[in-house]
């Protein structure tokens, strides 16, 4: 999350104009710590009068952000934990690093092999090649906090 208000973030994208391009609206909304699905975002933008091909005013973007306030995700560590449990095939709150490596390198913003190796070097891998889900979620939160502090 940027720590900037909707208005301040909007100003970063508008340049000399009084509007922003439609493709910037999701970024502005997500900069507020909101996590809407693509469908929620599209429906809310449409309800605010933002067309697919065009621009959006500050008032429209503020309306979208206000209407999506319920999508704020404060429990990021819990969300990481919950996502990892989907890959816990044993029910023991562990995930195999081979499976996690495959997921990290092939889904979403694909991570490089070097980045994945660095994560696993920092994690506690047991003799069966598995990571404890709770420990790994805490590691990810620490890493995210260090990155956020380095940026600030």
Buried (B, 14 or more C-beta within 10 A) or exposed (E): EEEBEBEEBBEBBBEEEEBBBBEBBBEBBBBBBBBBEEEBBBBBBEEBEBEEEEBBBBEBBBBBBEBBEEBEEEEBBEEBBEEBBEBBEEEEBBBBBEBBBEBBEEEEEEBEEEEBEEBBEEBEBEEEEBBBBBEBBBBBBEEEEEEEEEEE
